Amino acid sequence: MSETFLFVGTLNRSAPYFQAANGIGLAVYRFDEETGDAEQIDVAADVDNPTFLAVDPIRSVIYATSEVFGWKEGVVSAYRFDPATGRLAYLNKQAALGSITAYCSLTADGRHLLVANYAMGGGGPDRSVAVFPIRDDGGLDPCVSAARHEGSGPNAERQERSHAHCAVESPDGRDILAADLGLDRLVSYSLAADGALLPGRESLSLAPGSGPRHLVFHPSGRFVFAINELDSTIVSIARSAETGALRLVATVPAVPEAARGHNHCSELRLSADGRFLYGANRGDDTIVAYAVDPETGALALIGHAPCGGATPRHFTLSPAGRWLLVANQNADAVALLNRDAADGTLSDSGRRIAIGTPMCVQVVRFPSNALSNG
């Protein structure tokens, strides 16, 4: 027996670069994968602007980054979730060592949380990537290692400095790649057993002005895919597990040429089987779908589907792959798109989960032992 839950981070404090802040904090829903029905069961209103979430279904803990404009340093918070009762309980929080804290992800062994700080302005610790040990109870110990990126890019408005936007561990645990929008670069690290960030095996520079935002590893570990916010492209990269070498395979458009001038890409996701790649387009308000060649990493366009709202900041796939759920920031709703697992196509189901200014949505199936033990 297992049960599926949906977690939504919403904007509840205004920022000048967002249109609204109608959110309520961190919301939890019981989610039916068969029907798409969602029932809100709890809210943690005490977390500021949880714009990104990571979920550990083994420990039953939710990690939320707080992106608050004007703070010299963001925070990352840990909440225990009891699947049996549907309730959230605050564990603790830690300073993120950088401003505009925008992303977090778990290492595969569950021992560390990786955090990326987008950063605006100066002052404060100003670290781009930070590593937090995870306690046995799921709470966070203080940061044990952090790195600062230096430099800028050709887009004077958006690339005046480093802007780390994500940090992700490879499936084999040998590499961590951080996408830096300000530097047009995927920065490589390795992680020591004690959580120390070490210089990586090989970083990769992307096209000037492209602005890499998020990245995903293919389940095989042979390929990396990155979505570029500023020039609305997606790149496919071959990766050597033995050496860590990265080689650009292809660059494909995320939107038709006519839409590139008013579009900014956001999230990127692979289907669990690695066959299909999806990217979100804010402005064009679509989700683009590509088929992935498992041998070469080449991408073949399937099509563009309306996102079911406005400004798709984030999306996720349900565990069974039946639904693609889109956090439409400026539509005050999460939209449910039907997904055909055979050909990767998307269509609007018409279903909406009304919630103010959704920024991140995660759907997780909790194992039966979590349901029984809480």
C-alpha positions as CSV (number, residue, x, y, z in Angstrom):
1,M,0.0,0.0,0.0
2,S,1.2,3.5,-0.8
3,E,-0.4,7.0,-0.9
4,T,0.4,10.0,-3.1
5,F,0.7,13.6,-1.9
6,L,1.1,16.9,-3.6
7,F,3.1,19.7,-2.1
8,V,2.9,23.3,-3.4
9,G,5.1,26.2,-2.4
10,T,3.4,29.6,-2.9
11,L,4.6,33.2,-2.8
12,N,3.3,34.9,0.4
13,R,5.6,37.9,0.5
14,S,5.8,40.4,-2.4
15,A,8.9,40.9,-4.5
16,P,9.4,43.5,-7.2
17,Y,10.2,41.0,-9.9
18,F,7.0,39.0,-9.3
19,Q,3.5,40.2,-10.3
20,A,1.7,39.0,-7.2
21,A,2.0,37.3,-3.9
22,N,-1.4,35.7,-3.2
23,G,0.0,32.5,-1.6
24,I,-0.5,30.9,1.7
25,G,3.0,29.3,2.3
26,L,3.5,25.5,1.9
27,A,0.3,23.5,1.1
28,V,-0.2,19.8,1.2
29,Y,-2.8,17.8,-0.8
30,R,-3.9,14.2,-0.9
31,F,-3.7,13.3,-4.5
32,D,-5.5,10.5,-6.5
33,E,-3.3,9.5,-9.4
34,E,-6.2,7.7,-11.1
35,T,-8.6,10.6,-11.1
36,G,-6.5,13.6,-10.6
37,D,-8.5,14.6,-7.6
38,A,-6.7,16.7,-5.0
39,E,-7.8,17.5,-1.4
40,Q,-6.0,20.1,0.6
41,I,-5.2,18.7,4.0
42,D,-2.6,21.0,5.7
43,V,-0.8,24.4,5.3
44,A,2.4,25.7,6.8
45,A,1.8,29.4,6.7
46,D,4.9,30.2,8.8
47,V,7.4,29.7,5.9
48,D,8.3,32.8,3.9
49,N,8.1,32.5,0.1
50,P,8.8,28.7,-0.3
51,T,9.7,29.0,-4.0
52,F,11.4,25.6,-4.3
53,L,10.8,22.3,-2.5
54,A,12.6,19.0,-2.2
55,V,10.8,16.0,-0.7
56,D,12.4,13.0,1.1
57,P,9.7,10.3,1.2
58,I,11.9,7.9,3.2
59,R,12.3,10.3,6.2
60,S,9.0,12.0,5.4
61,V,10.6,15.5,5.4
62,I,9.9,18.5,3.1
63,Y,12.7,21.0,2.5
64,A,11.7,24.5,1.4
65,T,13.9,27.4,0.3
66,S,12.8,30.9,1.2
67,E,13.4,33.5,-1.6
68,V,12.8,36.9,0.0
69,F,13.8,40.1,-1.7
70,G,15.9,42.4,0.4
71,W,17.3,39.7,2.6
72,K,21.1,39.4,2.5
73,E,20.7,35.7,3.2
74,G,17.9,33.3,2.5
75,V,17.0,30.3,4.6
76,V,16.1,26.7,4.0
77,S,13.5,25.1,6.3
78,A,12.7,21.4,7.1
79,Y,9.2,20.2,7.9
80,R,8.3,16.7,9.0
81,F,5.2,15.3,7.2
82,D,3.1,12.6,8.7
83,P,1.4,10.7,5.9
84,A,-0.9,9.0,8.3
85,T,-2.4,12.2,9.6
86,G,-1.6,14.5,6.7
87,R,0.0,17.1,9.0
88,L,3.2,19.1,8.7
89,A,5.4,19.8,11.7
90,Y,8.3,22.3,11.7
91,L,11.7,20.9,12.4
92,N,14.2,23.7,11.9
93,K,15.8,26.1,9.5
94,Q,19.3,27.1,8.5
95,A,20.8,30.2,6.9
96,A,21.5,29.6,3.2
97,L,24.7,31.7,3.0
98,G,23.4,33.7,0.0
99,S,20.5,35.8,-1.1
100,I,17.5,34.9,-3.3
101,T,17.7,31.2,-2.3
102,A,16.1,29.6,-5.3
103,Y,16.7,25.8,-5.4
104,C,17.4,22.7,-3.3
105,S,17.9,19.0,-4.0
106,L,18.8,15.9,-2.1
107,T,21.9,13.8,-2.7
108,A,21.0,10.2,-3.6
109,D,22.3,8.8,-0.3
110,G,20.0,11.2,1.6
111,R,22.9,12.6,3.7
112,H,23.1,16.1,2.3
113,L,20.9,18.9,0.9
114,L,22.3,21.0,-1.9
115,V,21.2,24.7,-2.1
116,A,21.6,27.2,-4.9
117,N,21.4,31.0,-4.2
118,Y,20.5,33.1,-7.2
119,A,21.9,36.2,-5.5
120,M,21.1,39.9,-6.2
121,G,23.2,42.8,-5.3
122,G,26.0,42.5,-2.8
123,G,26.7,42.0,0.9
124,G,26.1,39.1,3.1
125,P,28.0,35.7,2.8
126,D,27.2,35.7,-1.0
127,R,27.8,32.0,-1.6
128,S,26.4,30.4,-4.8
129,V,26.1,26.8,-3.8
130,A,25.9,25.5,-0.2
131,V,25.8,22.0,1.4
132,F,23.8,21.1,4.5
133,P,24.1,17.8,6.4
134,I,20.8,16.1,7.2
135,R,20.3,14.9,10.7
136,D,18.8,11.5,11.5
137,D,15.4,13.1,12.2
138,G,15.5,14.9,8.9
139,G,16.4,18.3,10.3
140,L,19.3,20.3,8.9
141,D,22.7,21.0,10.5
142,P,24.4,24.2,9.6
143,C,26.2,24.5,6.2
144,V,29.4,22.6,6.1
145,S,30.7,23.8,2.7
146,A,29.9,26.5,0.2
147,A,31.3,28.0,-3.0
148,R,31.1,31.4,-4.6
149,H,31.0,31.8,-8.4
150,E,32.7,34.9,-9.9
151,G,32.1,36.6,-13.3
152,S,29.4,37.9,-15.6
153,G,27.8,37.4,-19.0
154,P,27.0,39.5,-22.0
155,N,23.4,40.3,-21.0
156,A,24.0,43.4,-18.9
157,E,20.5,43.4,-17.4
158,R,20.4,39.7,-16.3
159,Q,24.0,38.6,-16.3
160,E,25.7,41.4,-14.3
161,R,27.0,38.8,-11.9
162,S,26.8,35.1,-11.1
163,H,23.3,33.7,-10.6
164,A,23.4,30.1,-9.6
165,H,20.0,28.6,-10.2
166,C,20.3,24.9,-9.4
167,A,22.7,22.2,-8.1
168,V,22.1,18.6,-8.9
169,E,24.0,15.4,-8.2
170,S,24.6,12.8,-11.0
171,P,23.0,9.4,-10.7
172,D,26.3,7.7,-9.8
173,G,27.1,10.3,-7.2
174,R,30.4,11.3,-8.8
175,D,29.5,14.8,-9.9
176,I,27.5,17.8,-8.9
177,L,26.6,20.2,-11.6
178,A,25.4,23.8,-10.8
179,A,23.7,25.8,-13.6
180,D,24.8,29.4,-13.4
181,L,22.5,31.7,-15.4
182,G,24.8,34.7,-15.0
183,L,27.9,32.9,-16.2
184,D,26.5,30.8,-19.0
185,R,28.2,27.8,-17.4
186,L,27.5,24.5,-15.8
187,V,30.0,24.4,-12.9
188,S,31.2,21.0,-11.7
189,Y,31.9,19.9,-8.2
190,S,32.4,16.7,-6.3
191,L,31.2,16.0,-2.8
192,A,33.4,14.5,-0.1
193,A,32.0,12.1,2.5
194,D,31.9,14.9,5.1
195,G,30.0,17.2,2.7
196,A,32.9,19.3,1.5
197,L,32.5,20.8,-1.9
198,L,35.6,20.0,-4.1
199,P,36.5,21.2,-7.5
200,G,34.8,19.0,-10.1
201,R,36.1,16.9,-12.9
202,E,34.8,19.1,-15.8
203,S,32.7,22.2,-16.2
204,L,31.1,23.3,-19.4
205,S,30.5,26.8,-20.9
206,L,27.3,27.3,-22.9
207,A,26.4,29.9,-25.6
208,P,27.0,33.5,-24.5
209,G,23.8,35.0,-23.2
210,S,22.0,31.7,-23.0
211,G,21.4,31.7,-19.3
212,P,21.2,28.1,-18.1
213,R,18.6,27.8,-15.3
214,H,17.8,24.2,-14.5
215,L,19.3,20.8,-15.5
216,V,18.5,17.1,-15.3
217,F,20.6,14.0,-15.6
218,H,19.4,11.1,-17.8
219,P,18.8,8.0,-15.6
220,S,21.6,6.3,-17.4
221,G,24.0,9.0,-16.4
222,R,25.2,9.3,-20.0
223,F,23.5,12.6,-20.7
224,V,22.7,15.9,-19.1
225,F,20.0,18.3,-20.3
226,A,19.8,22.0,-19.5
227,I,17.2,24.6,-20.2
228,N,18.4,28.1,-20.9
229,E,16.1,30.9,-19.6
230,L,17.5,33.8,-21.6
231,D,17.6,32.5,-25.1
232,S,14.8,29.9,-24.8
233,T,16.8,26.9,-25.8
234,I,17.4,23.4,-24.4
235,V,20.8,21.7,-24.7
236,S,21.7,18.0,-24.7
237,I,25.1,17.1,-23.3
238,A,27.0,13.8,-23.4
239,R,28.7,12.9,-20.2
240,S,31.4,10.4,-19.5
241,A,30.9,8.6,-16.2
242,E,34.6,7.5,-16.2
243,T,36.1,11.0,-16.7
244,G,33.3,13.4,-16.1
245,A,33.9,14.9,-19.5
246,L,31.0,16.9,-20.9
247,R,30.4,17.4,-24.7
248,L,27.6,19.4,-26.3
249,V,25.4,17.2,-28.4
250,A,22.7,19.5,-29.6
251,T,20.9,22.8,-29.0
252,V,17.2,22.9,-29.8
253,P,14.6,25.7,-29.4
254,A,12.1,25.6,-26.5
255,V,9.6,27.8,-28.4
256,P,9.0,28.8,-32.0
257,E,11.2,31.6,-33.3
258,A,8.4,34.2,-33.2
259,A,8.0,33.6,-29.4
260,R,11.7,33.9,-28.4
261,G,11.6,37.7,-27.9
262,H,9.0,37.5,-25.1
263,N,9.7,34.1,-23.5
264,H,11.8,33.0,-20.5
265,C,12.2,29.3,-19.8
266,S,11.9,27.8,-16.4
267,E,11.6,24.1,-15.4
268,L,13.0,21.0,-17.1
269,R,11.9,17.4,-16.4
270,L,12.5,13.9,-17.8
271,S,10.0,11.1,-17.8
272,A,11.1,8.3,-15.4
273,D,12.0,6.1,-18.3
274,G,14.2,8.8,-19.8
275,R,12.4,8.7,-23.1
276,F,10.8,12.2,-23.0
277,L,12.0,15.6,-22.0
278,Y,9.7,18.5,-21.1
279,G,10.4,22.2,-20.6
280,A,8.3,25.1,-19.4
281,N,8.0,28.4,-21.3
282,R,6.9,31.6,-19.4
283,G,5.6,34.1,-21.9
284,D,4.7,31.6,-24.6
285,D,2.9,29.8,-21.7
286,T,3.5,26.3,-23.1
287,I,5.2,23.0,-22.2
288,V,7.5,21.8,-24.9
289,A,8.0,18.0,-25.3
290,Y,11.0,16.3,-26.9
291,A,11.7,12.6,-27.5
292,V,15.2,11.5,-26.3
293,D,17.4,9.2,-28.3
294,P,18.8,6.8,-25.6
295,E,21.9,6.1,-27.7
296,T,23.0,9.6,-28.8
297,G,21.0,12.0,-26.5
298,A,19.6,13.7,-29.6
299,L,16.2,15.5,-29.2
300,A,13.3,15.2,-31.6
301,L,10.4,17.7,-31.2
302,I,7.0,16.3,-30.3
303,G,5.2,19.6,-29.9
304,H,4.0,22.4,-27.6
305,A,1.0,22.1,-25.3
306,P,-0.7,25.1,-23.6
307,C,0.3,25.2,-19.9
308,G,-3.3,25.6,-18.7
309,G,-2.7,29.1,-17.3
310,A,-0.1,31.9,-17.2
311,T,3.6,31.9,-16.4
312,P,4.5,28.2,-15.8
313,R,7.3,28.6,-13.2
314,H,7.5,25.0,-12.3
315,F,6.0,21.6,-13.1
316,T,6.4,18.0,-12.2
317,L,5.2,14.5,-13.3
318,S,3.1,12.3,-11.1
319,P,4.9,9.1,-10.0
320,A,2.9,6.9,-12.5
321,G,3.5,9.4,-15.3
322,R,-0.2,9.9,-15.9
323,W,-0.2,13.6,-15.2
324,L,2.0,16.6,-15.7
325,L,1.2,19.2,-13.1
326,V,2.0,22.9,-13.8
327,A,2.4,25.6,-11.2
328,N,1.0,28.5,-13.2
329,Q,2.3,31.4,-11.1
330,N,0.1,34.2,-12.5
331,A,-3.0,32.1,-12.9
332,D,-3.3,31.2,-9.2
333,A,-3.7,27.6,-10.0
334,V,-2.0,24.3,-10.6
335,A,-3.1,22.8,-14.0
336,L,-3.3,19.1,-14.7
337,L,-2.2,18.0,-18.2
338,N,-2.9,14.5,-19.4
339,R,0.3,12.7,-20.5
340,D,0.4,9.8,-23.0
341,A,3.2,7.6,-21.7
342,A,3.6,5.9,-25.1
343,D,4.3,8.9,-27.3
344,G,5.0,11.6,-24.7
345,T,2.2,14.0,-25.9
346,L,0.4,16.3,-23.5
347,S,-3.2,17.6,-23.5
348,D,-5.2,19.8,-21.1
349,S,-7.4,17.8,-18.8
350,G,-9.3,20.9,-17.8
351,R,-8.6,20.2,-14.1
352,R,-7.3,23.0,-11.9
353,I,-6.2,23.2,-8.3
354,A,-6.9,26.7,-7.2
355,I,-4.1,28.2,-5.1
356,G,-2.6,31.6,-4.9
357,T,0.7,32.3,-6.7
358,P,2.1,28.7,-7.0
359,M,5.8,28.6,-7.4
360,C,6.8,24.9,-7.1
361,V,4.8,21.7,-7.2
362,Q,6.1,18.2,-6.1
363,V,4.1,15.0,-6.2
364,V,5.4,12.1,-4.2
365,R,4.3,8.6,-3.5
366,F,5.1,7.6,0.1
367,P,6.0,4.0,0.9
368,S,3.8,1.9,3.1
369,N,6.2,2.0,6.0
370,A,6.0,5.8,6.0
371,L,2.2,5.5,6.2
372,S,2.3,3.1,9.1
373,N,5.1,4.7,11.1
374,G,4.3,8.4,10.4
